[in-house]
């Protein structure tokens, strides 16, 4: 699929889902919410399948740059946390629960901080090594 085809398909699914949700919301709000979630999940699933070439390119670039594969993993996990957190928060807001949306966002922020701890430790070790005059190795 080309980017244009993906865009048209995604927008079409979302518009159809949005229109059907608007029609159902007044009479069957529980079905409207399920339909909204389904349309969103279909589009997200479709988009995630398109990420394979991007991840392959990132792996190639990190290998060329001498960056460890574990650093790429941290970046990809961080991006995943951001995407899932945004989806959860948006879904909570759509359901009318802004308090839960805020908790979803807080959860994502805390998980990102925890994910970054090993990187912070590596940076601190590098700084201490430089300060103490030790050779820096990759």
N, C-alpha and C positions, 0 to 999 in steps of 0.2 A: 504494500500500500504506500502511496506517496503521502507526503505531509498534507497536501491539500485534501486528499481523500480521507485521511484520518480526521482532519479538522471538520470537514463536512459531516462525516459520520458522527463524531462526538457531539457537535452542535445540534445535529438532527435528533439524536437520542435525548439530549438534554432538553431541547425545546418540546419534543413530544411528551417526555416525562413531566416537564413543568406544566404544560397545558392540561394533561390528564390529572395531575395532582391538584391543580387549581379547581378543576371541575369536581373532583371527588372530595375536596377538603370540607366543603360545607355539609355534605351528607354522611360521608364515611371517613373521618379524619385519620383513623387508624390505618385504613387502606391507602390513603394518600401518603402517609408517612412511609409505609412499606414500599410504595411505588417510587417515591423520591429516593429512598435508599437503594433500591434496585437499579434505577437509572444511573445514579452516581457510581455504584459499584461496577456496573458494566463499562462505563467510560474509563474509570480508573484502571480496571483490568485490561482494557484494550490498550491504554497508554503504557502500562507497565510492560506489556509484551514488546513494545517498541523500544525499550531501553537497552536491549541486548547489544546493538551496535555501539551505543554510547559507552557502555561498561567495557566493551572490548577495546575501544579507542582509549579510554582512561587507563586501562591496564598497559597498553602499548606505550602511552606517554609516561607513565610512572616508571616503566622499565628503562626507557630512554633517559629519563632524568635521574635515575639511580635512587628513586624513592622506594622504600620498602612496601611490599604488598600489604602489610598490616596497616600502613597509613591510609592506603586506598580503602581498605575495609572499614576503617573508622569513618572516613568521609561518606562512604555509601550507607553505612548504618545510621550516621547522623542525618543524611538526607531522608532515609526511610522513616526515622523518628519524626522528622518535620512533616512529612507528607501524611503519615497516619494521624499525628496530632491535629493537623489542620482539618483533616476529614472528620475526626471525632468532634472537634470543637464546632465545626460548621453544622454537623448533624444535630448536636445538642441545641445550638441556636435555632435551627429550623424547627425543632420540637418545642421551642419556647423556653428552654432552660438555660439562661445565660450563666447561672452559677455553676452548673456542671461544665459548660463550655470553658469557663475560666479554670476549673480544676483540670480539665483535659490539657489546656495550654501549660499550666503549672507542671503537670506530670511530664510533658515533653521537654520543658526547660531543664527540669531536674535530671532527666535521663541523658540529655545532651551534656550536662556538666559531668555526670558520672562517666560517660563515654570518653570524655576528654582527659580524665585523671591520668591515665598512662602516658599520654602525650605531654602533659604538664611535668610529669616525673622525668621523662626523657630530656625535656628542655632544661629543667633544673640541674640534672646530672651533667649535661653539656656545659652549662654556665659555670658550675662548680669546677669542672675539669679545666675550663679555660682560665678561670681565676687562679687555680692552683698550678697552672703552667703545664698541664698534661696535654699530650697530643690529642687532637680531635680526630676520631675515626668515624666513618659512616656506618 
